[in-house]
Amino acid sequence: MSKIFPNKGIVNRIVVSKGTYAIFKKEIKGFLTSPNFLLVAALTATIMSWVFPNMLRMFDIQAKSAQFGGAQGPSQALNIHYGLFLRHLSYVNLILIFIVPALTMKLFSEEKKLKTFDLLLTSPVTSAQIVTGKLLAALSAVGVVMLVTLLYPISTRTFAEFSWSTLLVAYLGIFLVAAVYTSMDLFCSSLTESGILAYVLAVILNVFIWFIGMGVDVVDSSLARAIFEHISLNQHLSGMVEGTLRTTGLIYFSSLIFLFGFLAERVVESARWR
């Protein structure tokens, strides 16, 4: 009989997948047709179109100076990945701190404001499916914006040689940081029906997570330093932006994404019970 009828656990997973996909489909369609998303993507492209050529010009001047015996600098600075791409990624990260909240602030707050949140809670989907679907849709939207920024380093391939694997691992690191922002900002959106308040809270949280690692420089205890190094976002990102993929980094980012996704799910579930 077990060979004839499907396993109950498999059926449950299919139902969960359908619920998550239904939420994801609704949200990603809203993203891709939203003027807010198009404005964010256009603004990102505009900023990068101004910043990247200037960084490229500076890198070219520095490389030529070293080539003709002029001003000398660290050898890493003459490597296109360290001298140009990492600077580009620092700007991408700075932009993400502000645009991810702009993309996620209405995911829950808008539904609460329009009174459609109650309808969502009474639909045949679980709180986990709601949060997962919205999180995946937001990550997809953020991924599209990041693909726009990836075009700029790729464009240098016409006149420069670089390691594709190093660049892609570095971009994976920044995407994981963006995923952490998305998870945290989704949680902020679940707390209020005000989109502006959700945006402000999300930006503060995005900035704050970078300051946690600064505790390494202000504590004397070796145990405290070890703890701050372990929870430091920059500590785990530094290896990836240099092209090194570490299991500890992947676990760290996954844990943060799960933590804030879980907190958002708890907020949604509590609203359902109320």
Secondary structure as GFF3:
##gff-version 3
##sequence-region A 1 274
A	DSSP	alpha_helix	8	32	.	.	.	ID=ss1
A	DSSP	alpha_helix	35	67	.	.	.	ID=ss2
A	DSSP	three_ten_helix	75	78	.	.	.	ID=ss3
A	DSSP	alpha_helix	80	80	.	.	.	ID=ss4
A	DSSP	pi_helix	81	85	.	.	.	ID=ss5
A	DSSP	alpha_helix	86	104	.	.	.	ID=ss6
A	DSSP	alpha_helix	106	113	.	.	.	ID=ss7
A	DSSP	alpha_helix	117	121	.	.	.	ID=ss8
A	DSSP	alpha_helix	127	155	.	.	.	ID=ss9
A	DSSP	three_ten_helix	156	158	.	.	.	ID=ss10
A	DSSP	alpha_helix	164	191	.	.	.	ID=ss11
A	DSSP	alpha_helix	195	211	.	.	.	ID=ss12
A	DSSP	three_ten_helix	212	217	.	.	.	ID=ss13
A	DSSP	alpha_helix	222	231	.	.	.	ID=ss14
A	DSSP	alpha_helix	233	241	.	.	.	ID=ss15
A	DSSP	alpha_helix	247	273	.	.	.	ID=ss16
###
